Amino acid sequence: MKKLLLFVLLAISFTVSGQGIEKYFESIRNNTAALTAFFSQMPKGGDLHNHYSGSIYAETYINFVVQQDYVINENSLDVKPGIPKDGKGWVHFSKLNDSGLLAVYKQKLIQKWSVKDYNGVSYPSDKQFFETFSGFGVANNGPGQVDSGLMELKRRAQNENVSYIETMFTTIHCDAKIADTSFNRLLEDAQRNHDEATTTALLDKLYKLAQDKNMLACATAHNEMITKLHYGLKIDDASFTMRYQNYVVRVAPSADVFKSLVLAFESANTCPLVVGVNIVAPENDEVSMRDYWLHMQMFKYCHQKYPNVKYSMHAGELTLGMVKPEELTWHINAAVRTAGANRIGHGADMAYEYKCYDLLKYMAQNNIPIEINLYSNEFILKVKDDQHPITLYKEFNVPIVISSDDAGVLRSNLTDQYVLLAKRYQNISYSDIKHFVYNSIDYSFIKDNEVKEKIKSQLKERFSKFEREVMETHPEH
């Protein structure tokens, strides 16, 4: 009887506490500072849509090129390890420092390598965003830079109570050519006719060539690099875990995309730390649009070869005006139904998709989550507030996870995404948000179930502590 009474009292206590924090949350809905304080401290589980290179802040890259005494073109602001042959307009950072101009050029680089101070008028926002990557690429792969970059992501995650990152880390480098350019023409012809049988036959030949030329050894070398880096830096600890996605660049020639995709799947199939595959680059690029159907066939093919490999796909990162209206109707459908994606990144054009209600039901029934990147969609696509389909996803019970995308380029963080979520969508409750956080672990691609269960158990404890501290600080609720 006493045990039953204790259980009832505990249940009542938890219910009252839950009601109290919901009440407090609603009371700060329109207070950005209060929401920021709240979400900074709230456990946020995982960040599943995270680009490694775009998550490093420009200041980090700039410090690297300055320390290495690279050169900068005073007009274009291009940065290189050494002065090019023409030698015109290039100056070492050490010379800028001696002349007192280093701070000026650092500020210019921050503006070029991120969206800082962008005025929304002088240049297309999507071009401003995507062109940053070619700018800081010279620093991204520098000696020792990856080590410090990964540790930067870890420290920042821990500071804002993120316990897991699944970062899109790198594409797999492999010098060997898979085939001559004739294969590209054959694949394009098959794509033009949406000829699946011919496409599959061509991919069979390319897959055999990749095996014959021992290209899969590139995947092995890639896995060895990641394993050495991960364990050498001791990235995983009692409170934090990181895993990696390989990615392919969708604007490359089609045979090269397939080669990269095979290597990405091979790597993810054989390395415990590499948990998935993705595809990146502007979806509205001319090559991306032309080859989108073909890329979906490639993912479908690789899934048949590597059925245990998980993959998320950038799909529907488009909006009206960016492409022709008819191009908004099928990308998410193809990623989900043809390519068989396990998760979808962005999905911002869902409302334009062909029979979108059926697609939303399909995603819900098959537990295919949507990775929501609010500020990224606002900056790149100008999609925000009730233009954003997040309420559609919620209405149809599609699993939702909140992600940061490219926090360094966007000068943002994961906390800020939750602030935007709470302020903009009044029908999303604290309970909903807490559910989204748990989704970020439940729908992660972590292969070791013990690791996943450990993170979830810790998340439960963190939420209990967080909610208790909020209610102790605000007892009036």
Residue, then its C-alpha position, 0 to 999 in steps of 0.5 A: m500500500k505504501k509503495l502504491l501511495l509513493f508511486v501515485l505521489l511521484a506520478i502527481s509530482f512529475t505531472v505538476s512539474g511537467q505542467g509547470i515547465e510547459k507554463y513557463f515555456e509559454s510565458i517566454r515564447n516572445n522573449t528572445a533573451a529568455l528563450t536563448a537562456f532556456f534553450s542554451q541550458m536545455p539538453k539538445g540530443g544530437d545534431l544530425h544535419n551538420h556539415y563539418s567544414g561549414s560548421i567551423y567559424a571563419e575566425t578559426y580558418i583565418n587564424f590558421v592561414v595567418q599562422q602558416d603565413y599564407v598569401i592573400n590577393e589584396n583585390s580578390l581576397d583569394v588565399k593560397p599557400g604561396i605566391p602564384k607565378d604571376g605574383k601580382g597583388w599577392v602579399h604574405f599575412s606576415k607583411l600585412n601584420d608588419s604594415g598594420l593592415l592584418a586586422v582589416y584583412k581579417q575582417k574582410l575574410i570573415q565577411k567573405w568566408s561567412v554571411k557576417d554583415y551580409n546586407g541581403v541586397s548586394y548579392p544573391s544570398d544562395k551564392q553568398f552562402f555556397e561560395t564561402f566553401s571555395g574560399f576557406g577550402v584552402a584552410n579546411n584541409g591544412p595540416g593539423q586544421v582538421d584536428s583542431g576543427l573537430m575539437e572545436l565542434k566538440r567543445r561548442a557542442q558540449n557548451e550548448n548541451v549537445s551530446y551527439i554530432e553526426t557530421m558530414f565530414t569528407t568525400i573520399h579522395c581517389d586518383a584512379k579513373i573509373a572510366d572514360t568520358s564516354f560513360n558520362r554520355l551513355l548515362e546522360d542518354a539513359q537519363r534523358n529517356h528515364d531508361e532504368a534498365t540501361t542505367t542499371a546495366l551501365l552502373d553494373k559495368l562501372y561498379k565492376l570497373a571500380q572493383d577491378k581497379n582496386m578503388l575500394a582500397c581508397a575506402t579502406a585508407h579513408n576509414e583508417m584515417i578517420t579511425k586514427l583521427h577519432y581515437g587519437l583525439k579522444i573525441d568520444d567521452a562520457s558525455f559526448t559522441m561523434r560519428y561521420q557521414n561520407y558525402v558525394v558532390r552532386v555537380a561532378p561528372s556522372a561517372d565520377v559521382f558514381k565512383s565517389l558514391v560506391l567508395a562512400f557506401e563501401s566505407a560506411n559498410t566497413c567502418p563503425l565510425v562512418v555511419g552514413v552517406n549523403i549528397v551535397a552541393p546546390e540542388n538548383d545547380e544546372v548539373s544537379m538539376r539535370d542529373y537528379w533522376l540519375h543520382m536517385q538511380m545511383f543511390k538505389y543501386c548502391h542500396q542494393k549492393y550495400p543494404n545495411v548502409k544508411y543514408s540521408m539526402h539533401a532534397g527539396e532545398l528549393t523554392l519558387g523562383m529559384v527553379k521552374p515550378e514543375e521542378l519543385t514537384w518531385h525531388i523529395n518524392a524521388a529521394v524517398r520513393t526511388a532512392g530509398a533515403n532513410r532521412i531527408g535534409h531540408g525538404a523545404d519545398m514539400a508543399y509543392e511536391y506532387k500529391c504532398y499529402d500522400l508523400l507526408k503520409y508515406m514518410a510518417q508510416n515509414n518513419i522517415p524523418i525530416e532534418i529541419n534547418l530553420y535559419s539555413n532555409e531562411f538565409i539561402l531560400k528566403v523560406k521562413d515563418d508560415q512559408h516553411p513546411i515544418t507545420l505540415y510535417k508536424e500535422f502528418n506526424v513525420p518525425i522531426v529533428i532540428s539541426s544546425d546545417d552550417a553554423g560557422v558560415l551562417r554565424s549561428n548555432l543549434t540553440d538559435q534554431y530552437v529559439l526560432l522554432a519556439k518564436r515562430y511556431q506557437n502550436i509547437s509545445y515544449s513537449d513537442i520540442k522535447h520529442f524532437v530532441y529524442n528523435s535526434i538520437d532515435y533516428s541517428f545512424i549510430k550503429d552500436n545500439e549500446v552507444k545509442e541507448k547510453i546517450k538516450s539514458q543520459l538524455k533522460e537524466r539531463f532533462s530531469k535535471f534541467e527541468r528541475e532547475v528551471m522550476e526551482t529558478h521559477p517556482e511561480h510556475 
